[in-house]
Amino acid sequence: MSIEAAGIAVPARRWIDEAVFLVFLLLAFIGLTPFHAPDPMIAQLGAAVQTGAGDAMRQVAYIAAFAAIVFVAMRRQGAGAFSSLPLVLLGLLTWCVVSALWSPEPAVTIRRAGLAIVLVVSAMMSVETLGAEKAMRLWRWVLLAVLVINIASAKFVANAVHPVGEADPALVGNWRGVYVHKNIAGAVGAMTALMFLFTPREKAWHKLGDLAVVALALFFTVMTHSKSSMGLLVIAALAGAVYRIAWRREIDRTIALVATGLAVVAGVVFFFSDQALFARLFSDPQQFTGRTQIWNAEIAYIRDHPLFGAGFGTFAGTGGVSPLARYVGGWVSSEAANGHNGYLQLLVTVGGIGFALAMVGLIVLPAIQFWRHGALAEKSVLFALFVFLALHNLMETDFLEGDGVAWVAYLLMLAVLGTMRRAEA
């Protein structure tokens, strides 16, 4: 019996669709155990880990949300619901599963690839079902709710602030809200600021309200002391502003692109012109909060295993068989929770083949869609998020990293962008 025959009104069906999407958002951006005190080693390493890959309760919750999302999508579109899934991302996910054949822990690879599939399908189908505008509106409301909770909890919840006794004394007093680490909280605060800064508004009082939220999000991000998020927020905001202004005319777009390219080239030349500085940065294990030890080990592993990698999901939490074990000693090989660089970690785990698929699906194709004209005001929000998250992966690992909030945000950005493209076609 169809839902219409059963007497369920269209508004009720829409409410159900929205409720299912909200459940997915709340799982990703708050989780089942907010304010959970993290393992001390996670705090010491500054790892943005919130994967839930080994949490049976969270897995069940995501599978339930996934089943509900697929049901409502197929109820509306039938088999056409699967057309919202990008072919390149499907190829990447297939490669992740196939990598279990050479993974040292195939069961771990399959389980983590399964979670990746659930997240990609859930994000793409739910946004396609609701439409880009409604999905963005609900996403904004969730981010606003999380922001309010994060700020209020700093006063009333002990675990909302890194406490005295952290393995890394530099973390003490930094705000983290509902998350396990200030770097996660900082990224969410920065994304909230970008969302409310660039969302187009027709009424002035709506925009004033948005600017008030931006101010609160900036305040929270500063209180997290997440340096990477604060710096990238400025870059992303500038990129979003340039995109909204310059993409109106072909000549302005060309000028902006050339100017950006020249700035990037100048920065690279300046950095590499001082080889002593470059060598010192990457030979000193204390630079970049200890990340250089991990990066050097990753580069060495990639040099020896350029095509296939170690197997998806094997970087950490694989019973002491990290692919870096033979390349570096100490805490890096046994306790590093992620590679602190999404691009390098992809190369380590899925090799050059998987990396190529990821770059096409996650960077190249979205960039082509942003290059095209149309809906500039709406796309400027997505472009600011795209720049922020793509650059964030230079210092943290977000791509395919469990159900981390930055990875889910990236998927939602891709889903909204794809839905807008199909609507314009």
N, C-alpha and C positions, 0 to 999 in steps of 0.2 A: 504494500500500500504506500502511495506517495505521501509526502508530508502535507501537500495541499489537501489530499483526500482525507487525511486524518484531522483536518480542521485547524492546523497550525498556521496562523496569519504570517504574512510576509514580514511585518515588523518584528515578530517573535523570532523568526528565522535569522534575521539580521542581528538581533541581540545575541543569539547563540553564537553566530560567527565571530562577533566582536569579543564575546566572553572567552572563546577558545584562544583567540589571539592574545588577549590580555593574560591568560594563564601562561602562555608561552613566554611572553615578555617578563612576567614576574619571576618565572623560573630562572630566566637568564640573568636578569638584572638585580634580583634580590636573593633567589635561591631558597632552599628549604631550611637552611641554618644561618640566618643573618646574625652578625656579631659573634660568629664562632671564632674562638681564639685559635690562631693557626699554630702549626708546629713551629717551635723556636727556630729551626734551621731554615724554614721558608722565610721567616722574618729576617734572618741574618743575611740571606742571599738576595733579598729584595725581589723575590720571584713573584711574577704576576700569575700565580697558579690558582685556578678555580675551575678545574676541569670536571670534577665529579665523575671521571671515567671509572673509578673504582668504587663509587658509592652506589650500592644496589638500590637504595630508596630513590635517589635522584634519577637513576636510569629508568626505573619504573615510571616515575613522573613524566619524564621526557617521552617515553614510548607511548604513554596514555595521551599526552598532548599531541604527539605525532599522529596517532590513530584518529583522534578527533579532527585534526586539521585536514587530513586526507579525506575523511568522510564528508566534511562540509564542502571541500573543494570539488569532489566528485559529484556531490549532490547538485551542485550548481552547473558544473561544466562537463560532467562525465569523464571519459578518458582524456578529453582535452585539457584537463587540469594539469596533466604532466607536461604540457607544452611550455609551461613557465620555467622548467628546469633547463638551465643553459647546458648545451651539449659538452662544452669544454670542461665545465665543472663535473659533469657526470663522468667524463673520461678521467679526470683527476681522481675522483673517488674510486673509480674502478681500479686505477693503478695502485691506490693505497691498499685496497683489498688484496690485489695480486701480490703486493710486496710481502705478504705473509709467507709466501713460498720460500723466501730467503731470510726472513726475519729470525733472530735468535729466540724470540718469544712470539710465535705465530698466534697464540691465543690472545695475547695482549694487543697485537696488531689488529686482529679481527674485531675485538671488542671496541677499540678506540676508533677504528674505521666505521664501525656500525654507528657510534655516536655521531661521527662527522656526517654520515648520510642522513641520520634523523634530523640534525640541525639544518643542513642545507635544504632538504625537502620541506621542512616545517616553515622556514623563513620564506622561501620562494612561493610556496602554495598559499600560505596565509595572506601574504601581501597581495597576490594576484586575486584572491577571493574577495578581499575587502576593497581593493582599489588603492592606488598610491596615496590619495589625499586622506582617506580615513585611516589608513595604516600609519601615516606620519602623525596624524592628530593623536591617536592612541599612544604611539611611541613617545610623543612629547609629554603627554599626561603622566606616563610611567616615570619618565626621567624627572619630571617636576616632583612627583611623590617621593622618589628616591632622594632627591636633593633636600627636600624638607626633612625627611627622616635622618639623613646624614648630618645635617647641621644641628637639629634638635638633639640627636643622640650624643653629640660630643659633650653635652652638659649633663646628661642623665644616665648614660650607659658607659660603664667602665671600659668595655672592650672596643668602644668606638674610637678610642685614642690609643696609640701605641704606648703600652705601660712601661713603667720603670722595671728594669730587669730584662729588657730585650737583649738578645745576643749581640745586636748591633746598637750601641748606645746612641748613634745618630738618629735612630728612629723614634726615640722616646719623645712623646708629646705631639708627634705628627698625627693629624686626623686621618682616620680610615673608614669611618662610618660603618656600614653593614658589611664591608669587605675585609678580607684577611690581610690586606697590605695597602699602604698609602699610595703605591703606584697604580693599583687598580682604581682606587677611589679618585685619584687625580685625573686619570683618563676619562672616567665617567663624568666628573665635573667639567672637564674641558669640552667633551662632546655635548653636554647639556647647554653650555654657553653658546656653542656654535649653532645648535638647533634653534634656540630662541633668538639668536642674533639675526639669522638670515631668513627665517620663515617670513614670507611676504604677508603683510597685513593691510587691509583697506582702511580700517578705523584707527585714528591716532591713539585713542585710549587703549586699544589692544596692543599697539606697539609699545606704549609706555609700560604696560604690564610685562611685556616680553623683556624690555630693557631692565626692569627690576629683577626679573629672574636671572638675566645675564649677570647682573651685579652680584647676586647671591652665589651663582655658580663660580664666578671668578674668586669671590671670597673663600669659598670652600676649597677650590683648587689650590689657592695660595696656602691655606692652612694645612693641606696635605704635605706641602713641601716637596711635591713631585716635580723636580726640575725639568724633566723631559716633557711632561704634559704642559707645563707653563710655557716653555719655549715653543713647542710645536703649536700650541693654541694661537700664538701671535702669528706664526707663519700661515697657518690654515685660515685664520680670519682675513689676512691680507689676500690670500689666494682666492677666497670666496668673494671678496669685494672686487678684485680685479676681474674675476670671471663674470660677475653680474654686470659690470660696466663695459668691459671690453668686447664681450661676445655679441653685442648688439650690431656691430658693423664689422665687415670683413677686414677693413684696413686696421681698425683698432685691435682686432683679434690677432692679426699678424704681428703688429707692433708689440703686443703683450707677450706673444710667444717668443719672438726674437729677443726681447729684453730679458725674459726669464732664462732663455738658453745662454745668453751671454753672462748673466749673473752666475749661473751654475758653473760654466766653464771657468770664469774668473776665480770662483771659490775653490775649484779643484786645483787649478794651477797654483794658487796661493798656498794651498795645503801641501801639495807635493813639491813645491819649490824649496821647502826646508826639509830635506831628507833626515836630518838629525832629529828634528821635532817629531816627524812621522815614526822613526825608529824608536824614539824614547817613549812615545805614547803606547806603542804596541808591545814594547818589551817590559814595561813597568806593570806588574800585576795589580797594582793599586789604582791604575788609571781606570776611568769609567766604572767606578765602584766594583773593581775586580772583574769586569766583563772581559777584559783583554785576554785573561787566561783561557776563558771558554772560547773566545773567537779564534785564538791561535790554534787551539786543539781542533776546532771545527774545520778550519782551513786545511790543516794537515790531513784530516780524515777525508775531506772532499778531494784533495789531490790524489789520494790513493784509491778512492772509490767514486769516480766521476759520474757514472751512469745510473746505477741502481740504488745506491744508498744502503743504509742499514736495515730498512724496513720501517713502515709508518708507525709512529707512536713508540719508538724504541729509545728515544733520547733519555728518558728518565722513568723511574718507577718500574724497571724491568728486572728486578732482582739482582742488581749488581752487574748486569751485562751491558752497560752503556757502551755505545759505539766509540766513545772517547776513552775508554779504560786503558787502551794501549798507547794513547797519545799524550796523556797528561796524568799526573798523579794527584795526590791530596784530595781535597774536598770536591774538586771539579768533576772527577770521574765517577764518584759515588754519591754525591749529594746535590749537584747542580740540578735544579728542578726544570730548567729550560735553557735554551741556547742564548737568550737575551738578544736575539736577532732572528726575526721570522724568516728572512731570506736564507741565511746560512743554515738554519735548522731544517728548512725544507730540503736543501741540498744534501744535508747529512742523512736525513731519514728516507726521502723518496728519490734521491739522486737527480742527475741532470734531466732525465726524461720527465719525472714528476714535476721538477722545478719548471721546466718549459711549459707544461700544461698549466701549472699554477699561475705563471706570469701572464700567459695569454688570457686566461679566464679572469684573473683577479686585477690585473693592471692594464694590459693592452686593450682589450675589448671595452672595458669601462671608459678608458681614455678616449677611444674613438667615439663612443656615445656622447661624452662630454664635449667633444670637438664640434659636434653638429649643433645647429641652431634649434631653437624651440624651447619654450617654457623656461626661460633663463632665470627668472626669479625663483622658481621652485628648484631648479637644478643647481643653483648656487649653494643651497643648503647641502645638497648631496656632494657637491664638489669640495666644499670646505671639509666635510667629513672624510671624503676620499683622500685628500691631501694629508689630513691629520693622521689617519690610520695607516696609510701607506708609509709615512715617515716614522710613525710610532714603532713600526716593525724593525726599524734600524737599531732600536735600543731594547725592545722587548719582543717576545714571541707571541704573536696574536694569530697568525694564519694557521687554521686547522688545529688550534690549541684547545681541544675539548670544548667546553661550553663557556670559555672565558668571555667576559662582557664585550671586549673589544672585537673579538671574532664574530660574535652574534651581531654586533652593530655593523660590522663590515658586510655581513650577509644581508642584513636588512637594507643597507644602502644599495647594494647590488640589486636586490629584489625590487625596490621602489624604482630605481633607474630603469630596469628592464620592463616593469609594468607601464611606466610612462612612455617608453619607446614603442611598445606594442599599441598603446592607445593613440599615439600620433601617426602610426602607420596606416 
